Amino acid sequence: MLRSSLVASSSSICQVHIPACHSKSPNNSSYFRQMRDEAPTRMIWREDCSFSRKRRIELCPLRAGFWDSIRSGFLKNNNTQVVETPTTLLEDEEPLPQEIVLLERTQSDGIVEQIVFSSAGDVDLYDLQTLCDKVGWPRRPLSKVAASLKNSYLVATLHSITRLPDAEGTERKQLIGMARATSDHAFNATIWDVLVDPSYQGQGLGKALVEQLIRALLQRDIGNITLFADSKVVDFYKNLGFEADPEGIKGMFWFPRF
């Protein structure tokens, strides 16, 4: 099982450590004890966060209640089950992957650098492994990392693209951030594996990465968005519109008994 534990910094950049990355067998008792003792806070995103008020997309308010918003699609008059006929979507109705230039700057040597957000899921496994090494994550089998990316609903990335002003067609592309989300493709999504290259922290890129990922989910009409946050960065996510354990909903984890 994957769960995210965020490490705070003095800025809005965050990095996530995943205890499930350990190479030890998942049946190791100390491994499961660590996950139990360090269980993070379950948080759910609320629609009234600052940047969402500027959206033109109209969604049903989440203030009605997390479970009520789900039940409303299935129950009517408390005793009649309503099964709606699925709407057939045209191919062009699915939001296309986005690519947004978040930052552009010219360095002292004349090299132009762009920081680009993308929701296309363009991730090289070896580049991702290098990025995980930089933030100190224990290594995971690449086959399982590939499976987690393939089975995610959305994979968002930050790339640094550098080029010389007089050298057309010559550019260097470096993965500096990633986050992904799993989803039931209808109501709910959970954000995992948020990380930013330490050399790019302190510039607000972690905040931008999470915000853009939320926007991409909202464009797909996914309104119930959750994550698991370490206590050190609960305030960071509150500033993005997340609430800790709203309405008494608690995240629970299954652990084998030894």
C-alpha positions in Angstrom: 0.0 0.0 0.0 1.2 3.4 -0.9 0.7 6.4 1.4 2.2 9.9 1.3 4.0 11.5 4.1 4.9 15.1 3.4 8.1 16.8 4.6 7.6 20.5 5.2 9.9 23.3 4.2 9.8 27.0 4.9 8.3 27.7 1.5 5.3 26.3 -0.3 7.3 23.5 -1.9 6.7 20.0 -0.5 8.3 16.7 -0.9 6.8 13.4 -0.2 8.4 10.3 1.4 6.7 6.9 0.8 7.4 4.3 3.5 6.2 1.6 1.0 9.3 2.2 -1.0 11.4 0.0 1.3 13.0 -3.0 -0.4 12.2 -5.3 2.5 9.5 -7.9 2.2 6.0 -6.4 2.8 5.5 -9.1 5.4 8.2 -7.6 7.6 6.5 -6.8 11.0 8.6 -3.7 11.7 7.6 -2.3 8.3 3.9 -2.5 9.1 4.4 -1.2 12.7 6.1 1.9 11.2 3.2 2.5 8.9 0.7 2.1 11.7 2.6 4.4 14.1 3.2 7.1 11.4 -0.3 7.0 9.9 -0.8 10.4 8.1 -3.9 12.6 8.3 -6.6 12.0 5.7 -7.6 15.2 4.0 -10.3 16.1 1.5 -10.3 19.0 -0.9 -13.2 21.5 -0.6 -14.5 23.4 -3.6 -14.3 26.8 -1.9 -10.5 27.1 -2.0 -9.2 30.4 -3.3 -8.2 29.5 -6.9 -11.3 27.4 -7.5 -13.6 30.4 -7.2 -12.2 31.7 -10.5 -13.2 28.5 -12.4 -15.9 28.6 -15.0 -16.8 25.0 -14.5 -19.9 24.5 -12.4 -19.9 21.6 -10.0 -22.3 20.5 -7.3 -21.1 22.0 -4.0 -19.3 19.6 -1.7 -20.7 21.3 1.4 -23.7 19.0 1.2 -21.6 16.2 2.8 -19.0 13.8 1.4 -21.2 10.7 1.6 -24.4 12.5 0.8 -22.9 13.7 -2.4 -22.2 10.1 -3.4 -25.5 8.7 -2.2 -27.5 11.3 -4.0 -26.6 9.6 -7.3 -28.0 6.3 -6.2 -30.9 6.8 -3.8 -34.2 8.5 -4.2 -36.9 8.8 -1.4 -34.6 6.6 0.8 -36.0 3.4 -0.6 -35.9 3.5 -4.4 -32.7 2.7 -6.2 -32.1 4.9 -9.3 -29.8 3.6 -11.9 -29.1 6.2 -14.5 -28.2 5.3 -18.0 -24.6 6.2 -18.6 -24.1 9.1 -21.0 -22.1 8.2 -24.1 -19.3 10.8 -24.3 -17.8 11.8 -27.6 -14.1 11.4 -27.9 -13.5 15.1 -28.2 -15.4 15.7 -24.9 -12.6 14.2 -22.8 -10.3 17.0 -21.7 -7.0 16.9 -23.6 -3.7 16.7 -21.7 -2.5 20.2 -20.7 0.9 21.7 -21.0 1.4 25.0 -19.2 4.5 27.2 -18.9 4.6 28.1 -15.2 7.9 30.1 -15.3 10.3 31.4 -17.9 13.6 33.0 -17.1 16.9 33.9 -18.7 20.0 32.9 -16.8 23.2 35.0 -16.6 24.9 32.9 -19.3 22.0 33.5 -21.8 20.4 30.1 -21.4 16.6 30.4 -21.4 14.8 28.1 -18.9 11.1 27.2 -18.8 9.3 25.3 -16.1 6.5 23.4 -17.7 3.6 21.6 -16.1 2.1 18.7 -18.1 -0.8 16.3 -17.4 0.2 14.0 -20.3 1.9 11.5 -18.0 5.3 11.9 -19.8 7.5 10.2 -17.3 10.8 8.3 -18.0 11.2 5.7 -15.3 15.0 6.2 -14.9 14.5 10.0 -14.7 11.9 9.4 -12.0 14.2 7.1 -10.1 16.9 9.8 -10.2 14.4 12.3 -8.9 13.4 10.0 -6.1 17.1 9.5 -5.2 17.5 13.3 -4.9 14.7 13.6 -2.4 15.9 10.6 -0.4 13.2 8.1 -1.2 14.1 4.4 -0.8 14.3 2.7 -4.2 11.3 0.7 -5.4 11.3 -2.0 -8.2 10.9 -0.2 -11.5 8.4 -2.7 -12.6 6.1 -1.7 -9.7 6.7 2.0 -10.3 5.7 1.5 -14.0 2.6 -0.3 -12.9 1.6 2.4 -10.5 2.0 5.1 -13.2 0.1 3.0 -15.8 -2.8 2.4 -13.4 -3.1 6.0 -12.3 -5.9 8.2 -13.5 -3.7 11.2 -13.9 0.1 11.7 -13.8 1.3 15.3 -13.7 4.9 16.4 -14.2 7.1 19.4 -13.9 10.0 19.6 -16.4 12.8 22.1 -16.7 13.5 22.9 -20.4 16.6 24.8 -21.1 17.9 26.1 -24.5 20.4 28.5 -25.9 18.8 31.5 -27.6 20.9 31.0 -30.8 20.7 27.2 -30.9 17.5 26.2 -32.5 16.4 22.6 -31.9 18.8 22.1 -29.1 17.3 21.8 -25.7 17.7 19.9 -22.4 14.6 18.5 -20.7 14.9 17.5 -17.0 12.2 16.0 -14.8 12.0 18.2 -11.6 8.6 17.3 -10.2 5.8 14.7 -10.3 2.4 13.9 -8.7 -0.2 11.4 -9.6 -3.9 10.6 -8.8 -5.9 7.5 -8.7 -9.7 7.6 -9.2 -12.9 5.7 -9.7 -13.4 7.9 -12.9 -16.7 9.3 -11.5 -16.7 10.8 -8.0 -13.4 10.4 -6.2 -9.7 10.8 -6.6 -6.7 10.5 -4.3 -3.4 12.3 -4.8 -0.2 10.4 -4.2 3.6 10.7 -4.6 4.1 14.5 -4.7 7.7 15.4 -5.1 9.9 18.3 -6.3 13.6 18.4 -7.0 15.3 19.9 -3.9 17.3 22.4 -6.1 13.9 23.8 -7.3 12.2 24.0 -3.9 11.4 27.4 -2.5 9.8 28.8 -5.7 6.2 27.8 -5.2 6.4 24.9 -7.7 5.0 22.3 -5.2 1.9 24.5 -4.7 1.5 25.0 -8.5 1.9 21.3 -9.2 -0.9 20.4 -6.7 -3.2 23.2 -7.9 -2.8 22.3 -11.5 -3.5 18.6 -10.7 -6.7 19.6 -9.0 -7.7 21.7 -11.9 -7.2 18.7 -14.3 -9.4 16.6 -12.0 -12.1 19.2 -11.9 -12.1 19.4 -15.7 -13.0 15.7 -15.6 -15.8 16.4 -13.1 -14.0 14.7 -10.3 -15.0 16.7 -7.2 -14.1 14.6 -4.1 -10.4 14.8 -3.9 -8.4 13.4 -1.0 -4.8 12.8 0.1 -2.8 11.7 3.1 -0.7 14.4 4.7 2.0 14.2 7.3 1.3 16.5 10.3 4.1 18.8 9.3 2.4 19.9 6.1 -1.3 19.9 7.1 -1.3 23.7 7.1 0.2 23.7 3.6 -2.7 21.7 2.2 -5.3 23.6 4.2 -4.1 26.7 2.3 -4.9 24.8 -0.9 -8.5 24.1 0.2 -8.1 20.7 2.0 -9.6 19.9 5.3 -8.4 17.3 7.8 -11.0 14.6 8.5 -14.1 16.6 7.6 -17.4 15.5 9.1 -15.7 12.9 11.2 -14.6 10.8 8.2 -11.4 8.9 9.2 -8.9 7.2 7.0 -8.3 3.6 8.1 -5.5 1.2 7.2 -5.4 -2.6 7.2 -2.4 -4.3 8.7 -1.7 -8.0 9.0 -1.7 -9.4 12.5 1.4 -11.3 13.4 
